[in-house]
Amino acid sequence: MIVSRTHSIHSLLVLNFITKVSQVLMMPLTECILFIFHALFWWIDCTTTALVTLAFAGSIGMTFVILGCALPTYASWWPLFVILFYVLAPIPTLIARKYTEDSGSNSNPCLELAIFITMGIVVSSFALPIVLARAPADEGTIKPGACYLTLAGNVVVYSTLVGFFMTFDQDDSDYSMW
């Protein structure tokens, strides 16, 4: 009985997703991108599944970064410094969410400053491998392939961080303390 009930729930969810995708074609580009981004994390509504999925995605991102360092053709560990940015990126937002009141206004200076600092850290983590690949001018500190793998790792890791905040920002979640 439970298997058939779960199967019917999944069928309804898939049907709902298909109808949403059919509506995507009628949306402007920005709304379409936001919808696709939300749809990526839509199916990880359950906290256990969300934790496993986010951990798996984070490990894939870190694998890209480590491959950009450890492959014999690249043999440079400089791209590993982006891990420092991964650690620093969520800290301002976490602090601002902890110490701000939800007063209902659209503008919150503390949270906006935290988001500004977070975006500076994120841009820096994307800029570091590019600068390392282009400086010095004759031969970069890292090879372009290592830069591309590090940038791919950045995209995956930051998507994981955004997914973490989207998933566990709900008040009814067991992990809302984060």
C-alpha positions in Angstrom: 0.0 0.0 0.0 2.8 2.4 0.9 4.6 1.7 -2.4 1.6 2.4 -4.5 0.8 5.6 -2.5 4.4 6.8 -2.9 4.3 5.9 -6.6 1.1 8.0 -7.1 2.6 10.9 -5.2 5.7 10.8 -7.4 3.5 10.6 -10.5 1.6 13.7 -9.4 4.8 15.5 -8.7 6.2 14.6 -12.2 2.9 15.7 -13.8 3.0 19.0 -11.9 6.6 19.5 -13.0 5.8 18.8 -16.6 2.9 21.4 -16.5 5.3 23.9 -15.0 7.9 23.3 -17.7 5.2 23.8 -20.4 4.5 27.2 -18.8 8.2 28.1 -18.9 8.0 28.9 -22.6 5.5 31.7 -21.9 7.7 33.4 -19.3 10.2 36.2 -19.8 13.9 35.1 -19.6 14.6 36.2 -16.1 11.5 34.4 -14.7 12.4 31.4 -16.7 15.9 31.3 -15.3 14.6 31.7 -11.7 12.0 29.0 -12.3 14.7 26.5 -13.6 16.9 27.4 -10.6 14.0 26.7 -8.2 13.1 23.5 -10.1 16.6 22.2 -9.5 16.1 22.3 -5.8 12.3 21.6 -5.9 12.6 17.8 -5.7 14.9 17.9 -2.6 12.1 18.9 -0.2 12.7 16.1 2.2 15.5 17.0 4.7 17.3 13.7 4.5 17.3 13.7 0.7 18.3 17.3 0.7 21.3 16.7 3.0 22.5 13.7 0.9 22.0 15.6 -2.4 23.7 18.7 -1.2 26.6 16.7 0.2 26.9 14.8 -3.1 26.9 18.1 -5.1 29.5 19.6 -2.8 31.8 16.6 -3.2 31.5 16.9 -6.9 32.4 20.6 -6.8 35.4 19.8 -4.6 36.4 17.0 -7.0 36.6 19.5 -9.8 38.8 21.8 -7.8 41.1 18.9 -6.7 41.3 17.6 -10.3 42.3 21.1 -11.4 45.2 20.9 -8.9 46.3 17.2 -8.9 46.2 16.1 -12.5 49.7 15.6 -13.8 49.2 18.0 -16.7 48.4 20.8 -14.4 50.5 19.9 -11.3 49.9 23.2 -9.4 48.1 23.5 -6.1 47.4 27.2 -6.4 43.7 26.7 -7.3 43.1 25.1 -3.9 43.1 28.6 -2.4 39.4 29.0 -3.5 38.5 26.7 -0.6 39.2 29.7 1.6 36.5 31.6 -0.3 34.0 28.7 0.1 34.4 28.9 3.9 34.2 32.7 4.0 31.2 33.1 1.6 28.3 32.1 3.8 29.6 33.6 7.0 28.3 37.3 6.5 24.9 36.1 5.5 24.6 33.7 8.4 25.7 36.4 10.9 23.2 38.9 9.4 20.3 36.4 9.5 21.1 35.7 13.1 21.2 39.3 14.3 18.5 41.0 12.1 14.8 41.3 13.0 12.2 40.3 10.5 10.3 43.6 10.7 8.4 43.1 7.5 10.1 46.0 5.6 11.6 45.3 2.2 15.0 47.0 3.1 17.3 45.7 5.8 20.7 47.4 5.8 22.5 44.7 7.8 21.3 41.9 5.4 22.1 44.0 2.3 25.6 44.7 3.6 26.1 41.0 4.3 24.9 40.1 0.8 27.3 42.7 -0.7 30.2 41.2 1.2 29.2 37.7 0.2 29.0 38.7 -3.4 32.5 40.2 -3.2 33.8 36.9 -1.8 32.0 35.0 -4.6 33.4 37.2 -7.3 36.9 36.9 -5.8 36.7 33.1 -5.9 35.8 33.3 -9.6 38.5 35.9 -10.3 41.4 34.1 -8.5 41.8 31.2 -11.0 41.4 33.6 -14.0 44.1 35.9 -12.6 46.3 32.9 -11.9 45.9 31.6 -15.4 46.7 34.9 -17.0 49.6 36.2 -14.8 52.5 36.5 -15.6 51.8 37.4 -19.2 54.1 34.9 -20.9 53.1 31.8 -19.0 50.3 31.7 -16.4 50.8 30.4 -12.9 48.2 27.7 -13.6 47.2 26.2 -16.9 43.9 27.1 -18.6 42.5 23.6 -18.0 43.1 23.9 -14.3 41.3 27.3 -14.4 38.3 25.8 -16.2 38.1 22.9 -13.7 38.3 25.3 -10.8 35.6 27.6 -12.3 33.4 24.5 -12.8 34.0 23.6 -9.2 33.0 27.1 -8.1 29.7 26.9 -10.0 28.9 23.5 -8.4 29.9 24.5 -4.9 28.1 27.9 -4.9 25.0 26.2 -6.4 25.2 23.8 -3.4 25.4 26.7 -1.0 22.4 28.4 -2.6 20.5 25.1 -2.4 21.4 24.8 1.2 20.0 28.3 2.0 16.9 27.7 -0.1 16.2 24.3 1.4 16.9 25.0 5.1 15.5 28.5 5.2 12.0 27.2 5.9 10.7 27.6 9.4 9.2 24.1 9.6 12.5 22.4 8.9 14.3 20.5 11.6 17.5 22.2 10.5 16.2 25.8 10.6 18.8 26.6 13.3 21.4 26.9 10.6 
